[in-house]
Amino acid sequence: MLKVPQHQVAGHMAKNGVLGPLVDDSGKFYKPLQDNDRGSAELSFYTSLTVPPSIRPFFPTFHGTAVVPASDGSGPHTHLLLQDLISPYTKPSVMDVKIGSRTWHLGHSEDYIAKCLNKDRTTSTVPLGFRITGIKDSFSSWEPSRTFLQTLSAEGVAVVLRKFVSSSNSDNSQSDPDCDFAAEVLGAVFERLVELKAWFEVQTLYHFYSCSVLVVYEKEKGNTKPLVKLVDFAHVVSGNGVIDHNFLGGLCSFINFIRDILQALHH
């Protein structure tokens, strides 16, 4: 039986007649295939993905496509059939971080570029090279609004990252985050992202626009190993032999924020 993902933090939600992703009970994630170049681009990316074996685990497992009833009630619709990254977790903490200071490329329409430019300039995307698009702590039900996340300063981003790895959170809490899970969780996330960075320093096959790093973990001491994945590939284009400096720069910035939090634990 298909249902709406319970812990989705970014992207279109399959609610109120909106076309969005669905999940089943067997660990599969059904992402609607868009009826435009984005849909064909994402399908092509998954079917032709060529990366070193050490980098492959950063990408969700692809199981092909499936035609199932669309969430908006419009009838049968083709969906990408992917690994449901959240299904192994009971009360996950989830964070989606869109990487890069530019979420558009020259192949996009002028209207789309203008829309992206406006959002990139009015969020942390341009000044920081990334933006937190969604975050949720199922343990405490802390889930700041997307509007709030879009207006974060550098200092605000640091606070939200610290709250993500704290033992108790609330939207109204004025107390400093305790960072109880920072060493375990962010330490492991840092190591994985440094591995990813090493690949982006040499790979020239792809340029990843509007792609996110997804981080998932469960607040259970001794069992907090985080999942770190790349998601959303509808705007990936050929690298044409050139380093993807847009993604690499944003990734380095995000890594630096995590490093600062980890270093502060020792002072």
C-alpha positions, 0 to 999 in steps of 0.5 A, spaced: 500 500 500 502 506 497 502 512 503 505 519 504 512 519 506 511 521 514 518 524 515 519 528 508 522 535 510 523 538 503 520 538 496 513 537 494 509 534 499 503 529 496 498 532 500 492 536 498 491 534 491 499 535 490 503 531 486 509 528 490 512 522 492 509 516 495 512 510 499 510 503 500 512 498 506 517 494 502 522 500 503 521 503 496 520 510 495 516 512 489 518 519 486 513 522 480 517 523 474 516 530 471 513 531 464 519 535 462 526 535 461 527 535 468 524 528 469 528 525 463 534 528 465 533 525 472 531 518 469 537 518 465 542 520 470 540 514 474 540 509 468 547 511 466 550 513 473 558 512 473 562 513 479 567 509 483 565 504 487 567 508 494 562 513 491 556 509 489 553 509 497 552 516 496 547 515 491 540 512 493 539 505 490 535 505 483 530 500 482 527 502 475 520 505 474 513 504 476 507 506 473 502 507 480 496 512 481 499 519 482 498 522 489 494 528 486 488 523 483 490 524 476 490 517 475 496 512 473 503 516 473 510 514 471 515 514 478 522 513 479 523 507 484 528 508 489 531 506 495 526 509 501 532 512 505 528 513 511 524 507 512 529 503 517 528 509 522 523 509 527 524 516 530 529 519 525 532 526 525 532 528 518 536 534 514 536 536 507 541 541 505 541 544 498 548 545 496 551 550 491 551 558 491 547 557 484 541 552 483 540 554 476 544 552 469 544 556 462 540 550 460 534 553 464 529 558 461 530 565 463 523 565 467 526 559 471 533 562 472 530 569 474 526 565 479 532 561 482 536 567 482 531 571 487 531 565 491 538 564 491 540 571 493 534 572 498 537 565 502 543 563 505 545 560 498 549 565 495 552 568 501 554 561 504 554 556 498 548 552 501 541 552 504 538 548 509 531 546 505 528 542 511 530 539 518 526 535 523 527 532 529 522 526 530 524 525 537 522 532 540 517 534 534 522 540 532 521 542 525 522 549 523 518 552 517 521 552 511 520 560 511 524 560 517 530 556 514 530 560 508 531 567 512 537 564 516 544 568 517 550 564 518 549 565 525 542 562 525 545 556 520 550 554 526 544 554 531 540 550 527 545 545 526 547 545 533 540 544 535 539 538 530 544 534 534 542 536 541 538 532 545 531 536 546 529 541 542 523 546 541 521 551 536 520 556 542 527 554 546 531 560 548 536 555 551 543 554 548 543 547 544 546 542 548 550 538 542 549 531 546 550 528 539 554 532 535 561 528 537 558 522 534 553 524 529 557 530 526 563 527 527 561 521 522 558 526 517 564 530 517 568 524 515 563 522 510 563 529 507 570 529 506 570 523 502 565 526 498 569 532 497 575 528 495 571 526 489 568 532 487 575 535 487 577 530 481 570 528 478 568 532 471 563 528 469 557 531 472 555 538 474 550 538 480 545 543 480 540 544 486 542 537 489 542 536 496 545 532 501 541 528 506 543 527 513 539 522 517 540 519 524 536 516 530 537 519 537 539 513 540 546 513 544 551 508 541 546 507 535 547 514 532 551 512 526 548 517 520 546 516 513 549 521 508 546 521 501 546 525 495 539 526 493 535 530 487 538 529 480 533 533 476 538 538 474 544 535 473 548 536 467 554 534 463 561 536 466 564 536 460 571 535 463 570 541 468 570 541 475 564 542 478 566 548 482 559 550 484 557 544 488 565 543 491 565 550 493 558 549 497 560 543 500 566 546 502 562 551 506 558 546 509 564 542 511 567 548 515 560 549 519 560 542 521 568 543 523 567 549 527 561 546 531 566 540 532 572 544 534 567 548 539 566 541 543 573 541 545 573 548 548 
